[in-house]
């Protein structure tokens, strides 16, 4: 029978006795959450009348930040 530990003691989870980093298992959900937040921001900025250049700059900064975060977590 497989058990999944809470991961609080070592920062890893165990599935069938094999540990793997807990952070990498959360990446897909994190990407979905960040995407939802970004889309909400884009809609809000559009409704508020922010120029397209401002929205594009905000998106570029966000994409770069997420890229660096992903690289840091997976390396």
MOTA-V850272 format. One record per backbone hydrogen bond with DSSP energy under -1.0 kcal/mol. NH is the residue of the N-H (numbers start at 0). CO is the residue of the C=O. E is the energy in kcal/mol with one decimal. If there is no record, write none. Layout:
# MOTA-V850272
nh-><NH,NH>
co-><CO,CO>
e-><E,E>
This chain:
# MOTA-V850272
nh-><10,12,14,17,19,21,25,29,30,31,32,33,34,35,36,37,38,39,40,41,42,43,44,45,46,47,48,49,54,55,56,57,58,59,60,61,62,63,64,65,66,67,68,69,70,71,72,73,74>
co-><6,19,17,14,12,10,22,25,26,27,28,29,30,31,32,33,34,35,36,37,38,39,40,41,42,43,45,44,50,51,52,53,54,55,56,57,58,59,60,61,62,63,64,65,66,67,68,69,70>
e-><-1.7,-1.9,-1.4,-1.5,-1.6,-1.3,-1.2,-2.3,-2.7,-2.1,-2.3,-2.8,-2.5,-2.3,-2.2,-2.7,-2.7,-2.2,-2.3,-2.6,-2.5,-2.5,-2.8,-2.4,-2.6,-2.1,-1.1,-2.8,-1.8,-2.7,-2.1,-2.2,-2.5,-2.4,-2.3,-2.2,-2.9,-2.1,-2.2,-2.6,-2.4,-2.2,-2.2,-2.8,-2.3,-2.3,-2.2,-2.3,-1.2>
